[in-house]
């Protein structure tokens, strides 16, 4: 008998859904919640204050905030 997947939803995920934003992991959409991972990704990108960055994809804005702190636009 195949094992059924249980649906895990964090409090943050539920708050995002209340705002009308739905993510579908079947399409590779995930919510990036851990601030340490966001910070690490931005640092590894070696962005400069003169860089212009285009972020593609919907989300909660965690990455956007960190990118704006490091770049011109």
GROMACS elastic network, one bead per residue, 0.5 to 0.9 nm:
[ bonds ]
;  ai    aj funct       b0    kb
    9    12     6  0.80853   500
    9    13     6  0.59789   500
    9    14     6  0.66338   500
   10    13     6  0.51237   500
   10    14     6  0.63755   500
   10    15     6  0.87169   500
   11    14     6  0.51517   500
   11    15     6  0.62602   500
   11    16     6  0.87388   500
   12    15     6  0.50415   500
   12    16     6  0.62494   500
   12    17     6  0.86695   500
   12    33     6  0.82787   500
   13    16     6  0.51296   500
   13    17     6  0.62585   500
   13    18     6  0.87518   500
   13    22     6  0.88873   500
   13    31     6  0.77599   500
   14    17     6  0.50504   500
   14    18     6  0.63037   500
   14    19     6  0.89132   500
   15    18     6  0.51688   500
   15    19     6  0.67634   500
   16    19     6  0.52573   500
   16    20     6  0.69129   500
   16    21     6  0.58152   500
   16    22     6  0.75248   500
   16    60     6  0.74453   500
   17    20     6  0.51328   500
   17    21     6  0.50352   500
   17    22     6  0.56501   500
   17    23     6  0.84054   500
   18    21     6  0.73261   500
   18    22     6  0.89997   500
   19    22     6  0.88008   500
   21    58     6  0.86400   500
   21    59     6  0.82534   500
   21    60     6  0.88789   500
   23    26     6  0.89841   500
   23    27     6  0.84962   500
   23    28     6  0.87773   500
   23    29     6  0.56824   500
   23    30     6  0.66041   500
   23    31     6  0.76838   500
   23    58     6  0.89190   500
   23    59     6  0.87322   500
   24    27     6  0.56548   500
   24    28     6  0.68841   500
   24    29     6  0.54305   500
   24    30     6  0.74104   500
   25    30     6  0.60512   500
   26    29     6  0.72889   500
   27    30     6  0.89954   500
   29    57     6  0.89080   500
   29    58     6  0.87785   500
   30    59     6  0.83828   500
   31    59     6  0.65982   500
   31    60     6  0.73869   500
   32    35     6  0.81536   500
   32    37     6  0.81260   500
   32    38     6  0.74909   500
   32    59     6  0.79274   500
   32    60     6  0.80581   500
   32    62     6  0.72681   500
   32    63     6  0.79557   500
   33    36     6  0.89298   500
   33    37     6  0.82383   500
   33    38     6  0.80257   500
   33    60     6  0.85639   500
   33    62     6  0.72272   500
   34    37     6  0.55416   500
   34    38     6  0.66066   500
   34    39     6  0.89096   500
   34    62     6  0.88322   500
   35    38     6  0.50312   500
   35    39     6  0.61040   500
   35    40     6  0.85071   500
   35    62     6  0.74938   500
   35    63     6  0.86640   500
   36    39     6  0.51341   500
   36    40     6  0.60692   500
   36    41     6  0.86168   500
   37    41     6  0.61099   500
   37    42     6  0.86374   500
   38    41     6  0.52216   500
   38    42     6  0.63032   500
   38    43     6  0.86551   500
   38    62     6  0.72612   500
   38    63     6  0.59839   500
   38    66     6  0.74963   500
   39    42     6  0.52543   500
   39    43     6  0.61528   500
   39    44     6  0.86411   500
   39    63     6  0.82023   500
   39    66     6  0.69802   500
   40    43     6  0.51499   500
   40    44     6  0.61389   500
   40    45     6  0.86569   500
   41    44     6  0.52024   500
   41    45     6  0.63080   500
   41    63     6  0.88835   500
   42    45     6  0.51870   500
   42    46     6  0.71018   500
   42    47     6  0.72893   500
   42    63     6  0.80335   500
   42    66     6  0.70479   500
   42    67     6  0.66983   500
   42    70     6  0.82357   500
   43    46     6  0.55969   500
   43    47     6  0.72636   500
   44    47     6  0.81587   500
   47    50     6  0.82881   500
   47    51     6  0.64876   500
   47    53     6  0.88271   500
   47    67     6  0.83926   500
   47    70     6  0.65223   500
   47    71     6  0.66109   500
   48    51     6  0.54043   500
   48    52     6  0.88672   500
   48    70     6  0.65223   500
   48    71     6  0.59181   500
   48    72     6  0.80404   500
   49    52     6  0.84480   500
   49    69     6  0.86313   500
   49    70     6  0.57265   500
   49    72     6  0.52229   500
   49    73     6  0.86490   500
   50    70     6  0.89000   500
   50    71     6  0.61249   500
   50    72     6  0.51915   500
   50    73     6  0.81394   500
   51    70     6  0.85038   500
   51    71     6  0.53819   500
   51    72     6  0.56983   500
   51    73     6  0.70488   500
   52    71     6  0.63730   500
   52    72     6  0.58660   500
   53    67     6  0.76776   500
   53    68     6  0.85845   500
   53    71     6  0.72167   500
   53    72     6  0.82067   500
   53    73     6  0.63642   500
   54    73     6  0.85833   500
   55    63     6  0.85405   500
   55    64     6  0.73208   500
   55    67     6  0.87247   500
   58    61     6  0.81959   500
   59    62     6  0.76869   500
   59    63     6  0.84263   500
   59    64     6  0.89526   500
   60    63     6  0.81244   500
   60    64     6  0.85871   500
   61    65     6  0.62017   500
   61    66     6  0.88204   500
   62    65     6  0.56698   500
   62    66     6  0.68705   500
   63    66     6  0.53538   500
   63    67     6  0.61917   500
   63    68     6  0.87074   500
   64    67     6  0.50934   500
   64    68     6  0.61482   500
   64    69     6  0.87131   500
   65    68     6  0.52994   500
   65    69     6  0.64776   500
   66    69     6  0.52071   500
   66    70     6  0.67292   500
   66    71     6  0.89588   500
   67    70     6  0.53737   500
   67    71     6  0.61375   500
   67    73     6  0.86717   500
   68    71     6  0.53619   500
   68    72     6  0.71414   500
   68    73     6  0.66042   500
   69    72     6  0.83226   500
   70    73     6  0.89830   500
